[in-house]
Amino acid sequence: MSTGNGYAPGRARQQQILAEATRAFGRAGFDGVTVQEIAEACGISRQGLLHHFASKEDLLMALLRQRDEADEELFRRTLADSGSPFRAILAVVRANAAAPAITAMFTQLAAEAIRPEHPAHDFFRGVYTRIHTDLRGTLMDMQREGTLVASIDPDQLASGLIALRDGLALQLFLRSEGQSAEEMTGTLEAMFSLLVPRS
């Protein structure tokens, strides 16, 4: 890929658009924001924004793919380094807690996307199916290695861990006193300690 000066301004503008769209979708959801509003927040025209992203749906999918790819890369890297899906989940939770605008956007859109007609419905179905399948496989490997209690159904545990992760993210915004990253990871660590076989 060329690194000539002609590409740098375009990439910078795209990142600015993605950042403003993240804040807008996190605040008002997909249907509550217009392309014009996002363009104005970037200081450009509607057509200027559409030069980079052909439609609001394209902008939405670019945002979601960027977030999903970052989370998946961090999870897989931490899993490879630690050998523990629990450590990997904690790493993702910490990273997301440090980026509340992105977490708010993802949480808002995931809730909206339960509607089959929502433009991100298939995306979220695919993401959650992939995460569940990968996590279940890792948990089964841990049981074979003796590093996870054998009495737990890996399929059910995978579902529960995903629900715990997402539920804690929701509490980050809805609890009146808020919830820190330390509280979130502390809760997860306490739960994970119950899943390790006693020596």
C-alpha contacts under 8 A as a table, 3 or more apart, distances in Angstrom:
res1	aa1	res2	aa2	distance
2	S	7	Y	7.62
3	T	7	Y	6.63
3	T	8	A	7.38
4	G	7	Y	5.92
4	G	8	A	7.22
5	N	8	A	5.43
5	N	9	P	7.45
6	G	9	P	6.64
6	G	10	G	7.51
7	Y	10	G	5.43
7	Y	11	R	6.32
8	A	11	R	5.20
8	A	12	A	6.11
9	P	12	A	5.03
9	P	13	R	6.09
10	G	13	R	5.13
10	G	14	Q	6.20
11	R	14	Q	5.07
11	R	15	Q	6.26
12	A	15	Q	5.19
12	A	16	Q	6.26
13	R	16	Q	4.99
13	R	17	I	6.20
14	Q	17	I	5.08
14	Q	18	L	6.16
14	Q	52	H	6.52
15	Q	18	L	5.01
15	Q	19	A	6.09
16	Q	19	A	5.10
16	Q	20	E	6.25
16	Q	42	C	6.77
17	I	20	E	5.23
17	I	21	A	5.99
17	I	38	I	7.24
17	I	39	A	7.46
17	I	42	C	6.33
17	I	49	L	7.42
18	L	21	A	5.05
18	L	22	T	6.00
18	L	59	L	7.42
18	L	62	A	7.98
18	L	63	L	6.35
19	A	22	T	5.11
19	A	23	R	6.53
20	E	23	R	5.24
20	E	24	A	6.18
20	E	38	I	6.26
20	E	41	A	6.64
20	E	42	C	6.86
21	A	24	A	4.92
21	A	25	F	5.87
21	A	38	I	6.01
21	A	59	L	7.84
21	A	60	L	7.97
22	T	25	F	5.41
22	T	26	G	5.92
22	T	63	L	7.18
22	T	101	A	6.58
22	T	102	I	6.02
22	T	105	M	5.81
23	R	26	G	5.16
23	R	27	R	6.14
23	R	101	A	5.74
23	R	102	I	7.38
23	R	105	M	6.90
24	A	27	R	5.18
24	A	28	A	6.07
24	A	29	G	7.23
24	A	33	V	6.54
24	A	38	I	7.13
24	A	105	M	7.96
25	F	28	A	5.29
25	F	29	G	4.32
25	F	30	F	5.45
25	F	32	G	7.61
25	F	33	V	6.73
25	F	105	M	5.49
25	F	108	Q	7.54
25	F	109	L	7.52
26	G	29	G	5.83
26	G	101	A	6.46
26	G	102	I	7.20
26	G	103	T	7.85
26	G	104	A	4.84
26	G	105	M	3.45
26	G	106	F	7.10
26	G	107	T	7.74
26	G	108	Q	5.95
26	G	109	L	7.62
27	R	104	A	7.48
27	R	105	M	7.21
28	A	31	D	7.48
28	A	32	G	4.89
28	A	33	V	6.31
29	G	32	G	5.35
29	G	33	V	6.79
29	G	105	M	7.41
29	G	108	Q	6.07
29	G	109	L	6.21
29	G	112	E	7.61
30	F	33	V	5.97
30	F	60	L	7.81
30	F	109	L	6.95
31	D	34	T	7.65
33	V	37	E	6.68
33	V	38	I	7.54
34	T	37	E	5.27
34	T	38	I	6.62
34	T	56	K	7.73
35	V	38	I	5.22
35	V	39	A	6.08
35	V	46	R	6.45
35	V	49	L	7.73
35	V	55	S	7.94
35	V	56	K	6.16
36	Q	39	A	5.03
36	Q	40	E	6.11
36	Q	45	S	7.40
36	Q	46	R	5.24
37	E	40	E	5.16
37	E	41	A	6.27
38	I	41	A	5.11
38	I	42	C	6.44
39	A	42	C	5.08
39	A	43	G	6.25
39	A	44	I	5.26
39	A	45	S	5.69
39	A	46	R	5.43
39	A	48	G	7.61
39	A	49	L	5.87
40	E	43	G	4.90
40	E	44	I	5.82
40	E	45	S	6.72
40	E	46	R	7.73
41	A	44	I	7.77
44	I	48	G	5.89
44	I	49	L	6.85
45	S	48	G	4.88
45	S	49	L	6.43
46	R	49	L	5.23
46	R	50	L	6.29
47	Q	50	L	4.91
47	Q	51	H	6.13
48	G	51	H	5.18
48	G	52	H	7.19
49	L	52	H	5.54
49	L	53	F	6.31
50	L	53	F	4.77
50	L	54	A	4.82
50	L	55	S	6.23
51	H	54	A	6.44
53	F	56	K	7.35
53	F	58	D	5.89
53	F	59	L	5.58
54	A	58	D	6.14
54	A	59	L	7.61
55	S	58	D	5.12
55	S	59	L	6.36
56	K	59	L	5.02
56	K	60	L	6.12
57	E	60	L	4.99
57	E	61	M	6.23
57	E	119	P	6.64
58	D	61	M	5.20
58	D	62	A	6.15
59	L	62	A	5.14
59	L	63	L	6.30
60	L	63	L	5.22
60	L	64	L	6.29
60	L	120	A	7.85
61	M	64	L	5.05
61	M	65	R	5.98
61	M	120	A	7.12
62	A	65	R	5.25
62	A	66	Q	6.09
63	L	66	Q	5.20
63	L	67	R	6.29
64	L	67	R	5.20
64	L	68	D	6.02
64	L	106	F	7.34
65	R	68	D	5.05
65	R	69	E	5.88
66	Q	69	E	5.31
66	Q	70	A	6.21
67	R	70	A	5.25
67	R	71	D	6.26
67	R	102	I	7.68
68	D	71	D	5.20
68	D	72	E	6.03
68	D	127	V	7.82
69	E	72	E	5.13
69	E	73	E	5.98
70	A	73	E	5.26
70	A	74	L	6.21
71	D	74	L	5.22
71	D	75	F	6.05
71	D	92	V	6.14
72	E	75	F	5.06
72	E	76	R	6.06
73	E	76	R	5.28
73	E	77	R	6.02
74	L	77	R	5.18
74	L	78	T	6.03
74	L	88	A	7.42
74	L	91	A	7.25
74	L	92	V	6.59
75	F	78	T	5.30
75	F	79	L	5.97
75	F	85	P	7.82
75	F	88	A	4.82
75	F	89	I	6.57
75	F	91	A	7.04
75	F	92	V	6.33
76	R	79	L	4.99
76	R	80	A	6.04
76	R	88	A	7.22
77	R	80	A	5.17
77	R	81	D	6.23
77	R	88	A	7.92
78	T	81	D	5.04
78	T	82	S	5.90
78	T	83	G	7.72
78	T	84	S	7.93
78	T	87	R	6.89
78	T	88	A	4.99
78	T	91	A	7.18
79	L	82	S	5.27
79	L	83	G	4.98
79	L	84	S	5.46
79	L	85	P	5.63
79	L	87	R	7.00
79	L	88	A	5.25
80	A	83	G	5.52
82	S	87	R	6.85
82	S	88	A	7.81
84	S	87	R	5.33
84	S	88	A	6.47
85	P	88	A	4.83
85	P	89	I	6.07
85	P	135	L	7.35
85	P	138	T	7.13
85	P	139	L	7.75
86	F	89	I	5.14
86	F	90	L	6.25
86	F	189	E	7.97
86	F	192	F	6.71
87	R	90	L	5.08
87	R	91	A	6.22
88	A	91	A	5.08
88	A	92	V	6.41
89	I	92	V	5.20
89	I	93	V	6.19
89	I	165	R	7.72
90	L	93	V	5.04
90	L	94	R	6.11
90	L	185	T	6.07
90	L	188	L	7.29
91	A	94	R	5.21
91	A	95	A	6.23
92	V	95	A	5.10
92	V	96	N	6.12
93	V	96	N	5.17
93	V	97	A	6.04
93	V	165	R	7.19
93	V	169	A	7.84
93	V	181	A	7.60
93	V	184	M	7.68
93	V	185	T	7.14
94	R	97	A	5.15
94	R	98	A	6.34
94	R	181	A	5.96
94	R	185	T	7.19
95	A	98	A	5.24
95	A	99	A	6.69
96	N	99	A	5.08
96	N	100	P	6.54
96	N	102	I	7.31
96	N	103	T	5.88
97	A	100	P	5.68
97	A	103	T	7.27
97	A	169	A	7.64
97	A	172	L	7.89
97	A	180	S	7.64
97	A	181	A	5.61
98	A	181	A	7.61
99	A	102	I	5.63
99	A	103	T	6.39
100	P	103	T	4.95
100	P	104	A	5.90
101	A	104	A	5.15
101	A	105	M	6.21
102	I	105	M	5.09
102	I	106	F	6.20
103	T	106	F	5.17
103	T	107	T	6.00
103	T	169	A	7.27
104	A	107	T	5.17
104	A	108	Q	5.97
104	A	173	F	7.71
105	M	108	Q	5.24
105	M	109	L	6.11
106	F	109	L	5.25
106	F	110	A	5.94
107	T	110	A	5.21
107	T	111	A	6.37
107	T	166	D	7.93
107	T	169	A	7.70
107	T	170	L	7.01
108	Q	111	A	5.43
108	Q	112	E	6.42
109	L	112	E	4.97
109	L	113	A	5.95
109	L	120	A	7.71
110	A	113	A	5.12
110	A	114	I	7.04
110	A	124	F	6.71
111	A	114	I	5.99
112	E	115	R	6.44
112	E	118	H	7.16
113	A	116	P	6.98
113	A	118	H	5.33
113	A	119	P	7.44
113	A	120	A	5.68
113	A	121	H	4.61
113	A	124	F	7.10
114	I	118	H	7.53
114	I	121	H	6.27
115	R	118	H	5.45
115	R	121	H	6.64
116	P	121	H	5.68
116	P	122	D	7.84
117	E	121	H	6.99
118	H	121	H	5.29
119	P	122	D	7.51
120	A	123	F	5.09
120	A	124	F	6.24
121	H	124	F	5.47
121	H	125	R	6.27
122	D	125	R	5.04
122	D	126	G	6.08
123	F	126	G	5.20
123	F	127	V	6.19
124	F	127	V	4.96
124	F	128	Y	6.05
125	R	128	Y	5.45
125	R	129	T	6.06
126	G	129	T	5.16
126	G	130	R	6.09
127	V	130	R	5.20
127	V	131	I	6.12
128	Y	131	I	5.10
128	Y	132	H	5.99
129	T	132	H	5.25
129	T	133	T	6.10
130	R	133	T	5.18
130	R	134	D	6.07
131	I	134	D	5.27
131	I	135	L	5.95
132	H	135	L	5.21
132	H	136	R	5.93
132	H	155	D	7.88
132	H	158	A	5.84
132	H	159	S	6.55
132	H	162	I	7.57
133	T	136	R	5.24
133	T	137	G	6.26
134	D	137	G	5.22
134	D	138	T	6.33
135	L	138	T	5.09
135	L	139	L	6.16
135	L	158	A	5.82
136	R	139	L	5.12
136	R	140	M	6.18
136	R	154	P	5.38
136	R	155	D	5.53
136	R	157	L	7.65
136	R	158	A	5.36
137	G	140	M	5.13
137	G	141	D	6.32
137	G	154	P	7.86
138	T	141	D	5.04
138	T	142	M	6.31
139	L	142	M	4.96
139	L	143	Q	6.31
139	L	148	L	7.28
139	L	154	P	5.76
139	L	158	A	7.67
140	M	143	Q	5.12
140	M	144	R	6.38
140	M	154	P	6.04
141	D	144	R	5.14
141	D	145	E	6.28
142	M	145	E	4.98
142	M	146	G	6.08
142	M	147	T	5.14
142	M	148	L	5.39
143	Q	146	G	4.98
143	Q	147	T	5.94
143	Q	148	L	4.87
143	Q	149	V	6.50
143	Q	150	A	5.68
144	R	147	T	7.81
145	E	148	L	7.78
146	G	149	V	7.12
146	G	150	A	7.57
146	G	197	P	7.47
147	T	196	V	6.15
147	T	197	P	6.41
148	L	195	L	5.85
148	L	196	V	5.10
148	L	197	P	5.88
149	V	152	I	6.35
149	V	195	L	5.69
149	V	196	V	5.84
149	V	197	P	5.01
150	A	153	D	7.94
152	I	156	Q	7.78
152	I	157	L	6.91
153	D	156	Q	5.40
153	D	157	L	6.10
154	P	157	L	4.97
154	P	158	A	5.94
155	D	158	A	5.28
155	D	159	S	6.50
156	Q	159	S	5.18
156	Q	160	G	6.18
157	L	160	G	4.92
157	L	161	L	6.03
158	A	161	L	5.24
158	A	162	I	6.31
159	S	162	I	5.32
159	S	163	A	6.20
160	G	163	A	5.03
160	G	164	L	6.02
161	L	164	L	4.98
161	L	165	R	6.13
162	I	165	R	5.16
162	I	166	D	6.22
163	A	166	D	5.21
163	A	167	G	5.82
164	L	167	G	5.07
164	L	168	L	6.10
164	L	188	L	7.94
165	R	168	L	5.41
165	R	169	A	6.42
166	D	169	A	5.02
166	D	170	L	6.31
167	G	170	L	5.09
167	G	171	Q	6.34
168	L	171	Q	5.03
168	L	172	L	6.37
168	L	184	M	6.34
169	A	172	L	5.15
169	A	173	F	7.37
170	L	173	F	5.69
170	L	174	L	6.34
171	Q	174	L	4.91
171	Q	175	R	5.37
171	Q	178	G	7.27
171	Q	179	Q	6.79
172	L	175	R	6.51
172	L	178	G	5.61
172	L	179	Q	4.95
172	L	180	S	7.19
173	F	178	G	6.33
173	F	179	Q	7.73
174	L	178	G	7.01
175	R	178	G	4.96
175	R	179	Q	6.96
179	Q	183	E	6.26
179	Q	184	M	6.93
180	S	183	E	5.21
180	S	184	M	6.37
181	A	184	M	5.05
181	A	185	T	6.10
182	E	185	T	5.29
182	E	186	G	5.85
183	E	186	G	4.99
183	E	187	T	6.12
184	M	187	T	5.27
184	M	188	L	6.41
185	T	188	L	4.98
185	T	189	E	6.01
186	G	189	E	5.09
186	G	190	A	6.16
187	T	190	A	5.21
187	T	191	M	6.39
188	L	191	M	5.13
188	L	192	F	6.05
189	E	192	F	4.97
189	E	193	S	6.09
190	A	193	S	5.33
190	A	194	L	7.05
191	M	194	L	5.59
191	M	195	L	7.29
192	F	195	L	5.34
192	F	196	V	7.08
193	S	196	V	5.65
194	L	197	P	7.95
